Amino acid sequence: MRGITSLAGLLLCLTFGDVSAQTTYRLQPGDTLQVWIAQEPELTREVVIAPDGWLSFPLAGHIQSAGLSLSELEAQLLGRLKTYFKDSPNLTIMLRPNSQNPQLIYVLGEVDNPGEYAYRANMTVLHGISVAGGVYRTPLLAADQDRSVVVKREVEHSQKRLQELRARITRLEAEMRGEKSIGTAETLAADPALAQEQSLLNARMETLAMEEKAQAQANQLSERNSLAMQEQADTLTKRIDLARRRLQSINGLVAKGVTEGSQQMVQEGTVAELEGQVSRLTSEIAVAERAKMAELARYDSARQAQRTQLLVELNAAQREQEEAAARLADSTRIMTIYGENAASNQQRERRMLGYQIVRTVNGETREFAATEMTPILPGDLLRVAYSDPANNRDAGAVQPVAQVGSRTSGLTPRAAR
């Protein structure tokens, strides 16, 4: 079995590069495995690791395979199958190329062909730039002057839109907290977008106050109606008590023959009528109470719906802000590339290339500065951009990141070229 395992290891080396020089590959959902069992050719088959990380194999059942190495998975599979064989099964597992789940890196910015590329073992930043066609170098053309005017307008529009979105987000956050102001009088006077959002906030707060006042008045009216009906029911209950006492007296007189039985019947009718009135009032009180509870539930539901709508608007504004910031960054970078005169061209010549890697680890996305020899991992986004040596003190600062894998960021400048 060791000979067959060694052969499988050799094939893996040919597929994935020098294994000794890279981190052991860990299986992931979507990987396809070829499993051979010499004693039972019928069990030889291809299996795919399911999206939940589990692998199913006859006789062995289900094995949690995501995160295991090939040798670890082989050991687990052998442990489950050996009870079904007289001798230890001759088992070999090979990882097959998976076109559905390739390992990619993403390169954008100052490269000749921004885009996604297949990952290779031991890749560095320099390798990433090489597969993307190298650093982009093209002399400026006369037509770029016209292009710079268009880009300048795009920058101004993006800056204005960002200002409006910041004001909107500030207003939505204040409204969700129940605050009535988003800035001082001086701040509002200096920022027209913020002043406009303050006017909208005032109108919405006024509407909310009117709704709360109407709800409070409705509650008070309902309380007064319920109280009045309860008082009527209490009065009728007292009348019923007096009527029953009088009925008892009449019953005694009838028994003695002092009075006629008709008076007894009249009094019984009076008691029954009063009891019917109390029953109707009790029903009306119950109906009024249910209506009150329904109105309170409706009001609470409306308030929750308003809060949900605020949250939806806030999320939409934040997403639009991120997109506008990305467009502004692209347009600003285009301005630095094209320039508006010879002085800007000379300044660009003095700039240096800088490298940033955007990496997602355990669901958290981070961006950090890199050098040409920094290793690249599968899924990394490499951003190549010029930086001014005079501002190198900010070169290592973490910047806001776009969504990893987005083909929009970095491709706009390419189209402008």
C-alpha positions as CSV (number, residue, x, y, z in Angstrom):
1,M,0.0,0.0,0.0
2,R,2.9,2.3,0.7
3,G,4.0,2.1,-3.0
4,I,0.6,3.1,-4.2
5,T,0.4,5.9,-1.6
6,S,3.8,7.2,-2.8
7,L,2.5,7.2,-6.4
8,A,-0.5,9.2,-5.3
9,G,1.8,11.6,-3.5
10,L,3.9,12.0,-6.7
11,L,0.8,12.8,-8.7
12,L,-0.3,15.4,-6.1
13,C,3.1,17.0,-6.4
14,L,2.7,17.3,-10.2
15,T,-0.8,18.8,-9.7
16,F,-0.2,21.3,-6.9
17,G,3.6,22.0,-7.1
18,D,6.3,21.3,-4.6
19,V,4.4,20.0,-1.5
20,S,7.4,20.3,0.8
21,A,7.6,24.0,0.0
22,Q,4.0,24.9,0.8
23,T,1.5,24.5,3.5
24,T,-0.4,21.1,3.6
25,Y,-3.6,21.5,1.5
26,R,-6.8,21.2,3.5
27,L,-9.9,19.8,1.8
28,Q,-12.8,22.1,1.3
29,P,-16.4,21.7,0.1
30,G,-16.6,21.1,-3.6
31,D,-13.3,19.1,-3.8
32,T,-13.5,16.0,-5.9
33,L,-11.6,12.9,-4.7
34,Q,-10.8,9.7,-6.6
35,V,-10.8,6.7,-4.2
36,W,-9.3,3.3,-5.1
37,I,-9.6,0.1,-3.1
38,A,-7.5,-2.8,-4.6
39,Q,-9.5,-5.6,-3.0
40,E,-12.9,-4.2,-4.1
41,P,-12.7,-2.6,-7.5
42,E,-16.5,-2.0,-7.3
43,L,-15.9,0.5,-4.5
44,T,-13.5,2.6,-6.7
45,R,-15.3,5.8,-7.4
46,E,-15.2,9.6,-7.4
47,V,-16.7,11.4,-4.5
48,V,-17.4,15.1,-3.9
49,I,-17.2,16.8,-0.5
50,A,-20.7,18.3,0.1
51,P,-21.3,22.0,0.8
52,D,-21.6,21.1,4.5
53,G,-18.1,19.5,4.5
54,W,-19.3,15.9,4.8
55,L,-18.2,13.1,2.5
56,S,-20.2,9.9,2.0
57,F,-18.7,6.5,1.0
58,P,-20.1,3.0,1.0
59,L,-19.6,1.0,4.2
60,A,-17.7,4.0,5.8
61,G,-20.8,6.2,6.0
62,H,-20.4,10.0,6.5
63,I,-17.1,11.6,7.3
64,Q,-16.6,15.3,8.1
65,S,-13.8,16.0,5.6
66,A,-13.6,19.7,5.3
67,G,-10.3,20.9,6.9
68,L,-8.6,17.5,6.8
69,S,-5.5,16.7,4.7
70,L,-5.5,13.8,2.3
71,S,-3.5,11.7,4.7
72,E,-5.8,12.4,7.6
73,L,-8.9,11.6,5.5
74,E,-7.2,8.3,4.3
75,A,-6.5,7.3,7.9
76,Q,-10.2,7.9,8.9
77,L,-11.5,6.0,5.8
78,L,-9.1,3.1,6.5
79,G,-10.2,3.0,10.1
80,R,-13.9,2.6,9.1
81,L,-13.3,0.1,6.2
82,K,-10.8,-2.3,7.8
83,T,-13.5,-4.1,9.8
84,Y,-15.1,-5.2,6.5
85,F,-11.9,-6.8,5.1
86,K,-9.9,-9.8,6.2
87,D,-6.6,-8.0,5.4
88,S,-6.0,-4.2,5.7
89,P,-7.6,-2.6,2.6
90,N,-5.2,-1.3,0.0
91,L,-6.6,2.3,-0.2
92,T,-5.5,5.3,-2.2
93,I,-7.1,8.7,-2.4
94,M,-6.2,11.3,-5.1
95,L,-7.4,14.9,-5.2
96,R,-8.7,15.7,-8.7
97,P,-8.6,19.1,-10.3
98,N,-11.9,20.9,-9.5
99,S,-13.0,23.4,-12.2
100,Q,-16.0,24.3,-10.2
101,N,-14.0,25.6,-7.2
102,P,-10.7,26.9,-8.5
103,Q,-8.2,28.8,-6.3
104,L,-7.9,32.3,-7.6
105,I,-6.2,35.6,-6.8
106,Y,-7.4,39.1,-7.9
107,V,-5.1,41.8,-9.2
108,L,-6.2,45.4,-9.9
109,G,-4.8,48.8,-10.2
110,E,-1.6,49.8,-12.0
111,V,-1.2,46.5,-14.0
112,D,-1.7,45.9,-17.7
113,N,-4.5,43.4,-17.3
114,P,-6.5,43.7,-14.0
115,G,-8.6,40.6,-13.3
116,E,-8.7,37.2,-11.6
117,Y,-5.9,34.6,-12.1
118,A,-5.2,31.0,-11.0
119,Y,-3.3,30.7,-7.8
120,R,0.0,28.8,-7.9
121,A,2.0,27.6,-4.9
122,N,4.4,30.1,-3.3
123,M,3.1,33.1,-5.2
124,T,4.4,36.5,-4.1
125,V,3.2,40.0,-4.9
126,L,5.8,40.1,-7.7
127,H,4.3,36.9,-9.2
128,G,0.8,38.4,-9.1
129,I,2.0,41.5,-11.0
130,S,3.7,39.3,-13.5
131,V,0.6,37.2,-14.3
132,A,-1.4,40.4,-14.7
133,G,0.9,41.6,-17.5
134,G,3.3,43.6,-15.4
135,V,3.0,47.3,-14.3
136,Y,1.0,49.5,-16.6
137,R,3.1,52.0,-18.4
138,T,1.7,54.1,-21.2
139,P,2.6,57.7,-22.1
140,L,-0.1,60.2,-21.8
141,L,-1.8,61.3,-25.0
142,A,-3.2,64.7,-26.0
143,A,-6.7,63.3,-25.7
144,D,-6.1,62.6,-22.1
145,Q,-6.6,66.4,-21.4
146,D,-10.2,66.1,-22.5
147,R,-10.6,63.0,-20.4
148,S,-9.3,64.7,-17.3
149,V,-12.0,67.3,-17.6
150,V,-14.7,64.6,-17.6
151,V,-13.1,62.8,-14.7
152,K,-12.8,66.0,-12.8
153,R,-16.6,66.5,-13.1
154,E,-17.0,62.9,-11.9
155,V,-14.9,63.6,-8.9
156,E,-16.9,66.7,-8.1
157,H,-20.2,64.8,-8.5
158,S,-19.0,61.9,-6.3
159,Q,-17.8,64.4,-3.6
160,K,-21.2,66.1,-3.6
161,R,-23.0,62.8,-3.5
162,L,-20.8,61.6,-0.6
163,Q,-21.6,64.7,1.3
164,E,-25.4,64.1,0.8
165,L,-25.1,60.5,1.8
166,R,-23.2,61.4,5.0
167,A,-25.9,63.8,5.9
168,R,-28.6,61.2,5.2
169,I,-26.9,58.6,7.3
170,T,-26.5,61.0,10.2
171,R,-30.2,61.9,10.0
172,L,-31.3,58.2,9.9
173,E,-29.1,57.3,12.8
174,A,-30.4,60.2,14.8
175,E,-34.0,59.3,14.0
176,M,-33.5,55.7,15.1
177,R,-32.1,57.0,18.4
178,G,-35.1,59.3,18.8
179,E,-33.0,62.5,18.6
180,K,-34.4,65.7,17.3
181,S,-31.2,67.5,16.1
182,I,-28.3,66.4,14.0
183,G,-26.1,69.4,14.5
184,T,-25.7,72.9,15.9
185,A,-27.0,76.0,14.1
186,E,-23.5,76.8,12.9
187,T,-23.0,73.3,11.6
188,L,-26.3,73.3,9.7
189,A,-25.6,76.7,8.2
190,A,-22.2,75.5,6.9
191,D,-23.6,72.3,5.4
192,P,-26.6,72.7,3.1
193,A,-27.1,68.9,2.8
194,L,-27.1,68.5,6.6
195,A,-29.6,71.4,6.8
196,Q,-31.9,69.7,4.3
197,E,-31.8,66.5,6.3
198,Q,-32.6,68.4,9.5
199,S,-35.7,69.9,7.8
200,L,-36.8,66.3,6.9
201,L,-36.1,65.1,10.4
202,N,-38.2,68.0,11.8
203,A,-41.1,67.0,9.6
204,R,-40.9,63.3,10.5
205,M,-40.6,64.1,14.2
206,E,-43.7,66.3,13.9
207,T,-45.6,63.6,12.2
208,L,-44.5,61.1,14.8
209,A,-45.6,63.5,17.6
210,M,-49.0,63.9,16.0
211,E,-49.4,60.1,15.8
212,E,-48.5,59.7,19.4
213,K,-50.9,62.5,20.5
214,A,-53.7,60.9,18.5
215,Q,-53.0,57.5,20.0
216,A,-52.9,59.0,23.5
217,Q,-56.3,60.7,22.9
218,A,-57.8,57.5,21.6
219,N,-56.6,55.6,24.7
220,Q,-58.0,58.3,27.0
221,L,-61.4,58.1,25.2
222,S,-61.4,54.4,25.4
223,E,-60.6,54.5,29.1
224,R,-63.4,57.0,29.7
225,N,-66.0,54.8,27.8
226,S,-64.9,51.7,29.6
227,L,-65.1,53.5,32.9
228,A,-68.6,54.9,32.1
229,M,-69.9,51.5,31.1
230,Q,-68.4,49.9,34.2
231,E,-70.2,52.5,36.4
232,Q,-73.4,51.8,34.6
233,A,-72.9,48.0,35.3
234,D,-72.2,48.7,39.0
235,T,-75.4,50.8,39.2
236,L,-77.4,48.1,37.6
237,T,-75.9,45.5,39.9
238,K,-77.0,47.5,42.9
239,R,-80.5,47.9,41.4
240,I,-80.6,44.1,40.9
241,D,-79.7,43.6,44.5
242,L,-82.5,45.9,45.7
243,A,-85.0,44.3,43.3
244,R,-84.1,40.9,44.6
245,R,-84.7,42.0,48.2
246,R,-88.1,43.5,47.2
247,L,-88.9,40.2,45.4
248,Q,-88.2,38.3,48.6
249,S,-90.6,40.6,50.5
250,I,-93.3,40.2,47.9
251,N,-92.8,36.4,48.1
252,G,-93.4,36.5,51.8
253,L,-96.5,38.6,51.4
254,V,-97.9,36.3,48.7
255,A,-97.2,33.3,51.0
256,K,-99.3,35.0,53.7
257,G,-102.0,35.9,51.2
258,V,-101.5,39.6,51.8
259,T,-100.8,40.5,48.2
260,E,-101.5,39.0,44.8
261,G,-99.1,36.8,42.8
262,S,-99.1,39.1,39.9
263,Q,-96.9,41.6,41.8
264,Q,-94.4,38.7,42.3
265,M,-94.3,38.1,38.5
266,V,-93.8,41.8,37.8
267,Q,-90.9,42.0,40.2
268,E,-89.3,38.8,38.7
269,G,-89.5,40.4,35.3
270,T,-87.8,43.6,36.6
271,V,-84.9,41.5,38.0
272,A,-84.5,39.6,34.7
273,E,-84.5,42.8,32.7
274,L,-81.9,44.4,34.9
275,E,-79.7,41.2,34.7
276,G,-80.0,41.4,30.9
277,Q,-78.8,45.0,30.9
278,V,-75.8,44.0,33.0
279,S,-75.0,41.2,30.6
280,R,-75.1,43.5,27.6
281,L,-72.9,46.1,29.4
282,T,-70.4,43.4,30.3
283,S,-70.3,42.3,26.6
284,E,-69.8,45.9,25.5
285,I,-67.0,46.4,28.0
286,A,-65.3,43.2,26.7
287,V,-65.7,44.4,23.1
288,A,-64.3,47.8,23.9
289,E,-61.3,46.3,25.7
290,R,-60.5,44.0,22.7
291,A,-60.8,47.0,20.4
292,K,-58.4,48.9,22.7
293,M,-55.9,46.1,22.6
294,A,-56.2,45.8,18.9
295,E,-55.5,49.5,18.4
296,L,-52.5,49.3,20.7
297,A,-51.1,46.3,18.7
298,R,-51.8,48.2,15.4
299,Y,-49.9,51.2,16.7
300,D,-47.0,49.1,18.0
301,S,-46.9,47.3,14.6
302,A,-46.9,50.6,12.7
303,R,-44.0,51.9,14.9
304,Q,-42.0,48.7,14.3
305,A,-42.6,49.0,10.6
306,Q,-41.4,52.6,10.6
307,R,-38.2,51.5,12.5
308,T,-37.7,48.7,10.0
309,Q,-38.0,51.1,7.2
310,L,-35.5,53.4,8.8
311,L,-33.1,50.5,9.0
312,V,-33.6,49.5,5.4
313,E,-33.0,53.2,4.3
314,L,-29.9,53.3,6.5
315,N,-28.4,50.1,5.0
316,A,-29.2,51.3,1.5
317,A,-27.5,54.7,2.2
318,Q,-24.4,53.0,3.6
319,R,-24.1,50.7,0.6
320,E,-24.5,53.6,-1.8
321,Q,-21.9,55.5,0.3
322,E,-19.4,52.7,-0.1
323,E,-20.0,52.6,-3.9
324,A,-19.7,56.3,-4.2
325,A,-16.5,56.2,-2.2
326,A,-15.1,53.5,-4.5
327,R,-16.0,55.6,-7.6
328,L,-14.4,58.7,-6.1
329,A,-11.3,56.7,-5.3
330,D,-11.1,55.4,-8.9
331,S,-11.8,58.9,-10.4
332,T,-9.2,60.5,-8.1
333,R,-6.7,57.9,-9.1
334,I,-7.4,58.5,-12.8
335,M,-6.8,62.2,-12.2
336,T,-3.4,61.4,-10.7
337,I,-2.6,59.2,-13.7
338,Y,-3.7,61.6,-16.4
339,G,-2.9,64.9,-14.7
340,E,-3.8,68.3,-16.1
341,N,-0.4,69.7,-17.1
342,A,3.3,68.8,-17.4
343,A,3.9,69.6,-13.7
344,S,1.5,66.8,-12.7
345,N,3.3,64.4,-15.2
346,Q,6.6,65.2,-13.5
347,Q,5.1,64.7,-10.1
348,R,3.8,61.3,-11.2
349,E,7.2,60.2,-12.4
350,R,8.5,60.8,-8.9
351,R,6.0,58.5,-7.3
352,M,6.6,54.9,-6.2
353,L,4.5,51.8,-6.6
354,G,2.8,50.6,-3.5
355,Y,1.1,47.3,-2.8
356,Q,-1.9,46.5,-0.7
357,I,-3.3,43.0,0.0
358,V,-7.0,42.5,0.9
359,R,-7.4,39.2,2.7
360,T,-10.4,37.5,4.4
361,V,-9.7,35.3,7.4
362,N,-12.4,33.7,9.4
363,G,-15.0,36.0,7.8
364,E,-13.1,39.2,8.6
365,T,-11.7,41.3,5.7
366,R,-8.6,43.3,6.3
367,E,-6.2,45.3,4.1
368,F,-2.4,45.7,4.8
369,A,0.6,47.0,3.1
370,A,2.9,44.5,1.3
371,T,6.2,44.3,-0.6
372,E,7.2,42.5,-3.8
373,M,8.2,39.4,-1.8
374,T,5.1,39.2,0.4
375,P,3.4,35.8,-0.1
376,I,-0.1,35.7,-1.7
377,L,-2.8,33.3,-0.5
378,P,-5.7,31.9,-2.5
379,G,-8.6,34.5,-2.5
380,D,-6.3,37.5,-1.9
381,L,-6.9,40.7,-3.7
382,L,-3.7,42.6,-4.7
383,R,-4.0,46.3,-5.3
384,V,-1.2,48.0,-7.1
385,A,-1.1,51.8,-6.9
386,Y,1.3,54.7,-7.1
387,S,2.2,56.5,-3.9
388,D,3.9,59.8,-3.3
389,P,7.2,59.4,-1.3
390,A,6.4,62.6,0.6
391,N,3.3,60.8,2.0
392,N,5.0,57.5,2.8
393,R,4.2,58.0,6.5
394,D,0.7,57.0,5.6
395,A,1.7,54.1,3.4
396,G,1.0,51.4,6.1
397,A,-2.4,52.8,7.2
398,V,-5.3,50.4,6.8
399,Q,-7.7,51.7,4.2
400,P,-11.4,51.0,3.7
401,V,-11.7,47.9,1.5
402,A,-14.1,47.0,-1.3
403,Q,-15.7,43.6,-1.6
404,V,-13.1,41.0,-2.4
405,G,-13.4,39.8,-5.9
406,S,-15.2,42.8,-7.2
407,R,-14.3,43.3,-10.8
408,T,-15.6,46.9,-10.9
409,S,-12.9,48.4,-8.7
410,G,-9.7,48.9,-10.7
411,L,-11.3,48.2,-14.0
412,T,-12.7,51.7,-14.5
413,P,-9.2,53.2,-14.8
414,R,-8.3,50.5,-17.2
415,A,-11.2,51.5,-19.5
416,A,-10.1,55.1,-19.2
417,R,-6.7,54.2,-20.6
